[in-house]
Amino acid sequence: MIKNYFKIAWRNLWRHKLFTLINIIGLSIGISAALVIYLIVRFDFTFDKFHQDSDRIYRVVTDYTFFGEPSNNRGVSGALPGAVKNQVTGVEVTAPFFTLNQPNVFIPGKGNEPVKFKNQDNIVLVNDQYFKIFNYKWLVGTPAVLNNPNRVVLTSEQAKLYFPNLAYNQMVGKVISYDTIKTTISGIVETLTERTDFPFKAFIAYTTGATNKQLTDKMHLDRWHGTTSSSQLFVKLLPQTAAVNVESQLNALLKNNAPMRPEDKGTTRRFSLQQLSDVHFNGKYGTSDTGGPTADKNTLFGLLFIALFLLLLGCINFINLTTAQAAQRGKEIGIRKTMGSSRTQLIVQFLNETFLITLFAVIISVILSPVILKLFADFINKGVKVDFLHQPGLIVFLLGLTVAVGLLSGFYPAIMLSGYKPISVLKNQPVSGKSQTRNAWFRKSLTVTQFVIAQFFIMATIMVSKQVYYILHKDLGFKKDAIVIVNTPWKNRQASVNQVFMNKLKAIPQVELVSVASDPPSSENTISADAVYIDGKKEIKTEVEQKFADENYTRLYKIKLIAGRNLQMADSSGALLINATYAGILGFKTPQDAVGKYVSGFLDKKKMQIAGVVADFYERSLHTPIKPLAIQMSSNANTAGNFQVALKPQTTGGNEWKTAIASIQKSWKELYPDDGFEYHFFDDNIAQFYNQEQHTITLLNWATGLSILISCLGLLGLAIYTTSQRTKEIGVRKVLGASVAQIVTLLSTELVILILLAFVLVTPIAWYAMYNWMQGFSDRTSISWWIFALSGTGMLMVAVFTSAFQTIKAAITNPVKSLRSE
């Protein structure tokens, strides 16, 4: 029986090749999108899910406010871990870690010359409790080895990198140095294969921080004031312990050990518990200093909606095309019923056909998925791939998707077709008037739904593109073209070497101007100070962002000076520039009023004079509003290692910039032979602020194109159905003198009404979605009326063009063919 079902299904599909092909294309597009998006979403939602009791694991984070302005840090005070272990109840495991900033690693080599591995990352100090929270497989040793200082545990991958010819047990006892930290290998753990935001490669005993002076100065194990993201703390709570109770104890510790000081006026600080499951998705705190970027849940849910919409479009397309074939299969159904087929058997038969088409679509989707992933490789994590061997859940997903799509697509057509009465269908009257009306409205509703989805994607794509164009072409308050950024290595940064490098850069013919600073005008790196201004009556305390620069900085970036004078070499300790926003916060009616006034809180709380006021410019992306800013002269090599090089205009077809960069690299190699040369153009840096928006445009372009394609396929089905149902009417109208244009207009009127109805329905929905998305920008373009008009007009033109072939074909058909049986 089952074999017979599939044999008949195959014959029917093969007989109607065009409809079968259209159905498979529509469904395979939706299923491919669903499969790729499933892989992307599943990748992000499986981070750190493999740790035992993960629902009881929390990270302690620090939340600040500066005069109402919130600030967040994933780190904690150095003294907190010890206090939690001894004074906080309800905590089962206390696991601090401290991240080292890319130390050079030295291992024993031949003779007395060590082998050097430069700038190694993912190296942390931990205690033995760390491995009671994060699950590792121990190959050699136990966590207890980390109770002693100057011990290190390596991952298997890192161990083989350093000692490729030794067995793991032979590595134990080997000496390995991290800059000035000399350690002994005491254990090996297997490198994690699961996804984690804490991909550490070497674990140094946390107690080493108390025996090494450089580490002691960095970790501040006895200090309650100050926070660094390098010092993080994880805890596992006892079962049934409420996180809020532990939080209250943490903040009681903070209040007792770090009471408010006079200089803390206007600021607050508190500790909070962040669930491990939230770490990968919370951009306020980030992951770890060496971990990857956080994911945005809203974006992931948006991707799921796109997949759902494309699947829905494919299913609607299938239903429309299947019901359009109803007239052609009416006699088949009548004969089957006359021969004794029950309605259940017919339903099973039609569902078999649907599942067979869905199966073909799934197979095509599996083949297409790796190709699609390559198309989006620029912004899809490299770990996202189709791997049935290591992802058994993928097979379950595809099976579930096949069943769901098969039922969703095939259930209604199966019920409708199997309900035909044999007597009616054998008289070429497949459906009754009421049924016809009901089915027609159902098909029209599905078509309207398709156009609603397609037009929503069109409107969203245009709006996002308009905003991205706006932010990439907006005057940000500084010059951003033809500027090369070169960062000198912070470990080897010296004022004397910087000066030599500066002189070499100035001597390059293609270089127009050079400035040395802490950061360019717009950067994700921030340095801030709690600045205080006393106007004689009251004290105004403000968190002010700081940039360290030289006298060429404002000239190179063409930052407008609106009051006072520019920085001078003599201003290294006594004067600064502020922006117009800060001048306004201090209460000055005009920028000129701020010149000559004094503020404190900078450079060890010295009083500094405001030498000038610059026009506001965006210090970060347009997502962030302009904040108070002070620009000071670079005081030491650490704040003056970022070289900004303005290049002269390039001639048409010339390679002056390439020559200049080659000269910069040559000068670099002379001064920093052991460090790799890296550079980037400043305008590329600005564009990277909006990578997410650029990726959103790419996804929306694809979603829009696919939704239009599927909608047009469904529209073709509706046109075929309409013309087949109205064949005799068209013939009569032609006999009575109707022209081809009149008949085409008649057949297209219904389509135009459906598109206009979809436009009316989708416009408020799209406007609301766009408005909410735009709230993420502090400066944004307008939601223009022409976005909606262009979308509606474009969709109407595409739809009319798609159906034109079928309607014109019906209009020019000889009426004799349709009326000869009458």
TAMO-V474802 format. One record per residue. PHI is phi in radians with two decimals (999 if undefined). BURIAL is 1 if it has 9 or more other C-alpha atoms within 8 Angstrom, else 0. Layout:
PHI;BURIAL, PHI;BURIAL
This chain:
999;0, -1.11;0, -1.07;0, -1.13;0, -1.00;1, -1.21;1, -1.12;0, -1.15;0, -1.05;1, -1.09;1, -1.10;0, -1.12;0, -1.14;1, -1.23;0, -1.17;0, -1.92;0, -1.08;0, -1.10;0, -1.10;0, -1.09;1, -1.11;0, -1.10;1, -1.10;1, -1.14;1, -1.07;1, -1.05;1, -1.23;1, -1.15;1, -1.12;1, -1.11;1, -1.22;1, -1.07;1, -1.08;1, -1.10;1, -1.15;1, -1.11;1, -1.17;1, -1.03;1, -1.11;1, -1.14;1, -1.17;1, -1.08;0, -0.99;1, -1.28;1, -1.44;0, -1.87;0, -1.18;1, 0.95;1, -1.59;0, -1.57;0, -1.39;1, -1.16;0, 1.00;0, -1.09;1, -1.25;0, -1.83;1, -1.72;1, -2.32;1, -1.87;1, -1.49;1, -2.15;1, -2.05;1, -2.00;1, -2.05;1, -2.36;1, -2.09;1, 0.89;1, 1.56;0, -1.52;0, -1.32;0, -2.59;0, -2.33;1, -2.49;1, -1.35;1, -1.67;1, -2.40;1, -1.13;1, -1.09;1, -1.48;1, -1.13;1, -0.94;1, -1.12;0, -1.20;1, -1.10;1, -1.06;1, -1.75;0, -2.18;0, -1.88;1, -1.63;0, 1.55;0, -1.84;1, -1.48;0, -2.34;1, -2.09;1, -2.30;1, -1.47;1, -2.54;1, -2.23;1, -1.56;1, -1.47;1, -1.58;0, 0.76;1, -1.26;1, -1.41;1, -1.90;1, -2.14;1, -2.16;1, -1.03;1, -2.08;0, -1.27;0, 1.20;0, -1.80;0, -1.64;0, -1.29;1, -1.55;0, -1.87;0, -2.01;0, -1.41;0, 0.84;0, -1.36;1, -1.96;1, 1.03;1, -2.04;1, -2.36;1, -1.74;1, -2.42;1, -1.84;1, -1.15;1, -1.19;1, -0.97;1, -1.46;1, -1.60;0, -1.85;1, -1.75;0, -1.49;1, -2.14;1, -1.64;0, -1.49;1, -1.61;1, -2.49;1, 1.50;1, -2.42;0, -1.02;1, -1.07;0, -1.09;1, -1.47;1, -1.30;1, -1.81;1, -1.16;1, 1.11;1, -1.91;1, -2.40;1, -2.04;1, -1.87;1, -1.36;1, -1.05;1, -1.13;1, -1.22;1, -1.08;1, -1.24;1, -1.18;0, -1.40;0, -2.31;0, -1.14;0, -1.79;0, -1.92;0, -1.30;0, -1.02;1, -1.21;0, -1.35;0, -1.34;1, -1.05;1, 1.71;0, -1.23;0, -1.61;1, -2.42;1, -2.00;1, -1.99;1, 0.95;1, -1.65;0, -1.65;0, -1.68;1, -2.27;1, -2.08;1, -1.19;1, -2.20;1, -3.02;1, -2.32;1, -2.04;1, -1.26;1, -1.06;1, -1.15;0, -1.79;0, -1.34;0, -1.36;0, -2.58;0, -1.58;1, -2.25;0, -1.47;1, -1.26;0, -1.99;1, -2.53;1, -2.12;1, -1.62;1, -1.00;1, -1.09;1, -1.16;1, -1.08;1, -1.07;1, -1.59;1, -1.92;1, -1.95;1, -1.05;0, -1.09;0, -1.19;1, -1.02;1, -1.17;0, -1.50;0, -1.44;1, 0.86;1, -1.15;1, -1.93;0, -1.86;1, -1.77;1, -1.55;0, 1.64;0, -2.49;1, -2.30;1, -1.18;1, -1.23;1, -1.80;1, -2.03;1, -2.40;1, -1.95;1, -2.33;1, -1.99;1, -1.43;1, -1.16;1, -0.97;0, 1.24;0, -1.51;0, -1.44;0, -1.06;0, -1.13;0, -1.18;0, -1.19;1, -1.01;1, -1.10;0, -1.17;1, -1.07;1, -1.30;1, -1.17;0, -1.05;1, -1.08;1, -1.14;1, -1.29;0, -1.70;0, -2.34;0, -1.10;0, -1.07;0, -1.85;0, -0.94;0, -1.27;0, -1.56;0, -1.00;0, 1.55;0, -2.11;1, -2.32;0, -2.56;0, -2.63;1, -1.70;1, -2.33;1, -1.79;1, -1.94;1, -1.11;1, -0.99;1, -1.16;1, -1.61;0, -1.04;1, -1.25;1, -2.04;1, -1.90;1, -1.23;0, -1.08;0, -1.87;1, 1.34;1, -1.67;1, -2.25;1, -1.10;0, -2.02;0, -1.38;1, -1.43;0, -1.26;0, -1.38;1, -1.80;1, -1.79;1, -1.08;0, -1.08;0, -1.14;0, -1.11;1, -1.16;0, -1.09;0, -1.09;1, -1.10;1, -1.14;0, -1.07;1, -1.07;1, -1.09;1, -1.11;1, -1.16;1, -1.10;1, -1.09;1, -1.07;1, -1.09;1, -1.19;1, -1.08;1, -1.02;1, -1.10;1, -1.08;1, -1.09;1, -1.20;1, -1.18;1, -1.20;1, -1.17;1, -1.46;1, -0.97;1, -1.09;0, -1.30;0, -1.83;0, -1.06;1, -1.15;1, -1.01;0, -1.15;1, -1.07;1, -1.12;1, -1.07;1, -1.17;1, -1.11;0, -1.39;0, 1.95;0, -1.18;1, -1.49;0, -1.13;1, -1.10;0, -1.10;0, -1.16;1, -1.05;1, -1.07;1, -1.06;1, -1.18;1, -1.15;1, -1.04;1, -1.08;1, -1.09;1, -1.14;1, -1.15;1, -1.12;1, -1.08;1, -1.09;1, -1.06;1, -1.10;1, -1.14;1, -1.08;0, -1.09;1, -1.10;1, -1.08;1, -1.22;0, -1.35;1, -0.97;1, -1.05;1, -1.16;0, -1.11;1, -1.09;1, -1.19;0, -1.08;0, -1.83;0, -1.09;1, -1.12;0, -2.31;0, -1.83;1, -0.97;0, -1.08;0, -1.35;0, -1.44;1, -2.75;0, -1.55;0, -2.47;0, -1.20;0, -1.18;0, -1.80;0, -2.26;0, -1.06;0, -1.09;0, -1.15;0, -1.14;1, -1.07;0, -1.06;0, -1.16;1, -1.11;0, -1.08;0, -1.15;1, -1.07;1, -1.13;1, -1.11;0, -1.16;1, -1.05;1, -1.20;1, -1.10;1, -1.41;1, -1.72;1, -1.15;1, -1.12;1, -1.01;1, -1.13;1, -1.12;1, -1.17;0, -1.19;1, -1.25;1, -1.54;0, -1.12;1, -1.57;1, -0.97;1, -1.11;0, -1.19;1, -1.20;1, -1.32;1, -1.74;0, 1.11;0, -2.18;0, -1.10;1, -2.39;1, -1.40;0, -1.06;0, -1.10;0, -1.10;0, -1.06;1, -1.09;0, -1.11;0, -1.16;0, -1.10;0, -1.12;0, -1.13;0, -1.12;1, -1.12;1, -1.10;0, -1.13;1, -1.14;1, -1.04;1, -1.03;1, -1.03;1, -1.22;1, -1.07;1, -1.10;1, -1.09;1, -1.21;1, -1.07;1, -1.11;1, -1.10;1, -1.09;1, -1.10;1, -1.09;1, -1.12;1, -1.16;1, -1.10;1, -1.10;1, -1.12;1, -1.19;1, -1.13;1, -1.05;0, -1.07;1, -1.30;1, -1.40;0, -1.96;0, -1.26;0, -1.26;0, -1.54;0, 1.70;1, -2.73;1, -1.33;1, -2.25;0, -1.65;0, 1.03;1, -2.13;1, -1.77;1, -1.86;1, -2.26;1, -1.72;1, -1.34;1, -1.12;0, -1.15;0, -1.23;0, -1.87;0, -1.37;1, -2.40;0, -1.05;1, -1.16;0, -1.21;1, -1.01;1, -1.14;0, -1.09;0, -1.11;1, -1.04;1, -1.10;0, -1.14;1, -1.15;1, -1.12;1, -1.41;0, -1.31;1, -1.05;0, -1.43;1, -1.58;1, -1.55;1, -2.75;1, -2.25;1, -2.35;1, -2.05;1, -2.71;1, -1.39;1, -2.72;1, -1.21;1, -0.98;1, -2.01;1, -2.75;1, -1.35;0, -1.33;0, -2.32;0, -2.20;0, -2.38;0, -2.46;1, -1.57;1, -1.50;1, -2.20;1, -2.20;1, -1.94;1, -1.61;0, 1.74;0, -1.98;0, -2.47;0, -1.79;1, -1.96;1, -1.87;1, -2.45;1, -1.37;1, -2.11;1, -1.32;1, -2.07;1, -2.28;1, -1.85;1, -2.66;1, -1.93;1, -1.23;1, -1.51;1, -1.04;1, -1.20;1, -1.25;0, -1.11;1, -1.57;1, 0.93;0, -1.36;1, -1.31;1, -1.59;1, -1.80;1, -2.83;1, 1.33;1, -2.18;0, -1.40;1, -1.18;1, -2.29;1, -0.99;0, -1.31;0, -1.56;1, -1.00;1, -2.29;1, -2.09;0, -2.46;1, -2.69;1, -1.86;1, -2.18;1, -1.59;1, -1.11;1, -1.07;1, -1.15;1, -1.06;1, -1.16;1, -1.12;0, -1.29;0, 1.68;0, -1.40;1, -1.27;0, -2.26;0, -0.99;1, -1.09;1, -1.14;0, -1.37;1, -1.13;1, 1.64;0, -1.39;0, -2.05;1, -2.23;1, -2.15;1, 1.87;1, -1.80;1, 0.87;0, 1.05;0, 1.15;0, -1.21;0, -1.31;1, -2.25;1, -1.57;1, -1.37;1, -1.45;1, -2.89;1, -2.17;1, -1.83;1, -1.12;1, -1.08;1, -2.43;1, -1.35;1, -1.44;1, -2.44;1, -1.32;1, -1.27;1, -1.21;1, -1.93;0, -1.18;0, -1.19;1, -2.01;1, -1.00;1, -2.47;1, -2.26;1, -1.97;1, -2.10;1, -1.14;1, -1.05;1, -1.66;1, -2.73;0, -1.12;1, -1.14;1, -1.74;1, -2.42;1, -2.12;1, -1.88;1, -1.59;1, -1.88;1, -2.07;1, -1.53;1, -1.64;1, -1.22;0, -0.95;0, -1.62;0, -1.26;0, -1.06;0, 1.31;0, -1.46;0, -2.20;0, -1.07;1, -1.17;1, -1.10;0, -1.12;1, -1.11;1, -1.13;0, -1.11;0, -1.20;1, -1.10;1, -1.11;1, -1.09;0, -1.13;1, -1.05;1, -1.10;1, -1.21;0, -1.71;0, -2.26;0, -1.12;0, -1.63;0, -2.04;0, -1.19;0, -1.55;0, -2.35;0, -2.61;0, -2.69;1, -1.44;1, -1.09;1, -1.17;1, -1.15;0, -1.08;1, -1.12;1, -1.09;1, -1.16;0, -1.04;1, -2.03;1, -1.03;0, -1.08;0, -1.17;1, -1.11;1, -1.17;1, -1.08;1, -1.07;1, -1.04;0, -1.10;0, -1.17;1, -1.05;1, -1.15;0, -1.08;1, -1.13;1, -1.04;0, -1.20;1, -1.15;1, -1.15;1, -1.05;0, -1.14;1, -1.09;1, -1.18;1, -1.11;1, -1.13;1, -1.11;1, -1.05;1, -1.06;1, -1.13;1, -1.13;1, -1.10;1, -1.10;1, -1.09;1, -1.19;1, -1.18;0, -1.28;0, -1.93;0, -1.05;1, -1.17;1, -1.05;0, -1.10;1, -1.07;1, -1.07;1, -1.08;1, -1.21;1, -1.09;0, -1.45;0, 1.88;0, -1.18;1, -1.46;0, -1.08;1, -1.10;0, -1.15;0, -1.22;1, -1.08;1, -1.09;0, -1.04;0, -1.27;1, -1.55;1, -1.03;0, -1.07;0, -1.09;1, -1.07;1, -1.09;0, -1.11;1, -1.18;1, -1.12;1, -1.11;1, -1.08;1, -1.08;1, -1.10;0, -1.26;1, -1.45;1, -1.00;1, -1.15;0, -1.14;0, -1.14;1, -1.07;1, -1.12;0, -1.12;0, -1.12;1, -1.05;1, -1.15;0, -1.13;0, -1.21;0, -1.16;0, -1.31;0, -1.99;1, -1.32;1, -2.28;0, -2.55;1, -1.39;0, -1.57;0, -1.54;1, -1.39;0, -1.12;0, -1.19;0, -1.07;1, -1.28;1, -1.11;0, -1.11;0, -1.09;1, -1.10;1, -1.13;0, -1.08;0, -1.12;1, -1.11;1, -1.14;0, -1.11;1, -1.16;1, -1.11;1, -1.10;0, -1.11;1, -1.47;1, -1.04;1, -1.03;0, -1.23;1, -1.22;1, -1.14;1, -1.04;0, -1.19;1, -1.25;1, -1.67;0, -1.14;0, -1.08;0, -1.09;1, -1.04;0, -1.14;0, -1.57;1, -1.96;1, -1.20;0, -1.54;0, -1.50;0
